[in-house]
């Protein structure tokens, strides 16, 4: 499905921003062969609770933390190569302690600037704090690469951040037009409907309902600890928000809570799992 602008604004908000699930802290390995000791579990949020906060993904540096790629940010089209980076902390050293959010220490999102080509990946971290992931950027253009994570500051408090950097894929670039707003979209063999109406500066429920051959699918499987994941990106500045739903299905639907601080066009990427396969529905939303 061709797209172009998601649902993310500076200040765009969503339910469950402070974490993504029941979070537990892990200490990274001091050496590649040594297992990382786990610390006490830290609850990061209540499913379904909406918190107004700032969007991330505008910069490679925020709150004293910096995303530092280990290689050039010019990549060939449609060719897999290893992408590696570190998250440097306020003390100038690589971060090696992260809070597990929905079964992962870090979520890595790649999206072209026209909001096409969405990828949700999970890099592996070495003992020295280097993250790496086999990455294929299929088409020419400028791509935004997001590192979405929660770490601990010097006082032990959770710090939720999304840092980002742009990568260039050389070649002839043909922007993909964003599909018009619609309440119903296809996701592989499924149909997904969007229920609810996001509003500016007002927290509102937003539900995704999945159908197969016209019948509701009420037995979705948990993917990364939740029945669905929603990445929202605002068209224009590519502001980013990763939202997680209420812990249980509500009337067979995956329910989120969202609050948008500004008008504009947004793109929503809703991921869900059925029979072990992850599917994605993409919606365009215009807010006046």
N, C-alpha and C positions, 0 to 999 in steps of 0.2 A: 504494500500500500504506500503510495507516495505521500510524503508529508513535508511540513515545513515548520511550523512553529508550535512548541509545546507550552505547557502550563507552568511557567516559572517566572517569578518576578522578584525584583529586589524586595524582599519583604514578603514574598508569596509565602503562604503558610500551609501547614498541613497538620493533620493529625499525626501525633506520634513522632514529632520531629526529633525529640531528644534521644531517641534510640531507635531500635527497630524491634525489639522483642525482649525477652528476658535476657538481660545482658550479663555476661560473666567475664571477669577479667583474666587475661592470660599473660604470663610473662614470656617474652620471646626467648628463644634459645640463646645461650651465651656462646655456643659453638654449634655448627651445623649438625653434629652428631648427637648433641645433648637435648633431651626432651624439655619442653618448656613447662615449668611448674605453674599450676593454676592457683589463683588467689580466690578470695571469697566472692561469691556471686553478687552482682550489683543489679537490682531491678532498674531498668532504664526508663520505662514508661508504662502507662496503663493503656492497653489496647482500646482504641476508640476515643481517647481523650485528645482534644484539639488544643494545640499550643501555637500562638502566633509568634513567629520568629523570622529572621532574615533568611533569604535564599542564599545558596552558595554557588560555587562554580564560576565565579567571575574572575578569579585570579589564582596564580600559582602559590600565593602567599597570603596567610590570614592568621591572626591571633598569635603571631610569632612562629608559626609552622610554615614550612616551604616544601613544595614538591620539586624535586631535583631529578630530571631525567638523566640517565647515564650515557645517552648517545644522541646522535642527531635527530632532529624532529622533521626530517624529510624522508618520506617512505615511498617505496614503489607501489603501484596499484596492483591489487589482487595477488600480492606475494606475501606469504607469511614470514614474519621475522620476529625475533625476540625483542620485546619492549621492556626495559628495566628502569626503575626509578627508586629513590629513597624519599622518605618524609623526614625532613630535618626539623628538630625541635628548637624551642627558644634557647636552649643551652648550646646550640650549634652541633649537636650530635644526632645521629640517626635515631628515630623513634623505633623502639622494639617492643613496646607494651601497647596492646590494643584491647578494646572491649569487644567481645564477640557480639555481633548484632545479626540476628537471624542467621545463625550458624556460620558466619564468616567474619574474619577480622577486617576485611576491606572489600568494598564493592567497586568495580571498575566499569565505567560506562563510556562508550565511544559513540559519537553522533556527528554526522556531517553538519556543517553550518546551516544547510537548508532543512535540517531536522530529518533527513533520511538516513538509512543505514544503521539504525539503533542496534547496539550490542551491549549486553550485560554479562560481564566476565568476572572471574575471581582469581587474581594472581596468587602466586605462592611467595612466601617471604623466607629469605635465608637468615641465618643467625646474625648477620651484620646489619640487618634491617633493609636489605635490598629486596624489592618486590620485582617479580618478572612474570611475563605472560606472553605466550605466542599470540601475536596480533596480526590480523589481516584486515587492511582497509581496502575495500573492493573497488572504489571508484575515485577518480581525481577530485580534488577540492581541498578545502580546509576542514579539518576534523577537530572537534573539541573532545579532549580526553579528561574524564573526571575521576578523581580518587575520593571515594566516599567512605568515611571511617569515623570511629570514636576512639579517642585515646584518653590518657589521664594526665592532668597537669601536676605540677610539683607538690600540690596539696592533696592529691588523690582524687580530685574532682573530675568528672567526665567532661570531655571537650569534644563536641560533635562538629566535624568540619567536612566541607567538600572543597578540595583544591582542584585546579584544572590547568591544563596547558593545551595549546593548539599544535597540531601536526599538519604538515602539508603533504599531499599526495599529488605529484606532478602529472600533468596531462590536460587534455581538453575537458573543460568543466562545463557541464550543462545542468543548471539548477533544476531540482525537482519541485514542481508546484505543490504546495500544501493542499491536501484534499479539503473540500469544504466541510463546515461543521455538520455533524450527523449524530443522531442518537443511536444508530445501529451500524455496526461494522462487522466485517468478516475477519476471522482469525483461523486460518487453515480451514478445517472442516466445520468449524464452530461459528456461531453468530453471537455477538456480544452486544448487549444494550446498556446504555448509560442512563441512569435514573437520578434525578436531583438536578439542582441548578446552582452552580457555584456563584457566589456573590462577592463583591468587593467589600473588604473589611467586615465580613460577617461569616462566622463559621457555620457551614451547612453540610448536611449529610450528602454523600455521593455514593451510589451503589452501582456495581457492575453485575449484570446477570448473564449467564452463559447458557446458550441453547444448542442442541444438536438435533438436526432434522425437525426443527420446530418445537421440540420438547425441552423443558428446563433441565439443565444439568445441576443436580443438587448434591452430587457426590464428588465434588472437586477434591483433589489431594493437596496436602500441604507441600508447598515449595519454599525451601529455606525457612521453614518454621511457620509459615503463614499461608492462608488460602489465596492470597494474591499480593502482588507488589505493584506499586504505581509510581512511576517516575514522571514528573511534570517539568516541562521546560518551556520557558517563555520565548516566543519568537522575537528576534531582534537582538537581545543581549545574552540569550542562552542561560539565563538564571535557572538554577537547578533545585529540585526538591524530590526526595525519595520518601514515599509515604507507605505506611503499612496499615492494614485494616484492623477491625475488631477481631478478637481472637476466634470467634465462631461465626459461621455463616448466619446471616440474618434473613429469614424467610427464603433461604436458598441462594441469597445474593452475597457478594463480597462488599462490605460496607466500609467506607472511608469517611473522614471528616476533613473538609478543606475550607480555607479562608484565603481569598486573594486580595491583596492590598491595592491593586490598580486595575484599570481597564487594559485591554489588549488581547492579543491572540496567543493561545497556549496549545501545546501538544501534550497529550497524555499517552503514556505507554503502560498498558495494563498487562501484567504477566500472570498466568495461572497454569496449573498442572493437571493433566488427566492421563491416566494410564502410563505414568512415568515420563510423559513428554511435556515439555514446557511450550506454551503457546502465547502469542502476544496480539493484543488488540490495540489499535492506535486511533485516538480520537482528536479532532480539532475542536477547540472551544473558544468562542469569542465572547469577551466580557465588555459591555458598554460602560 
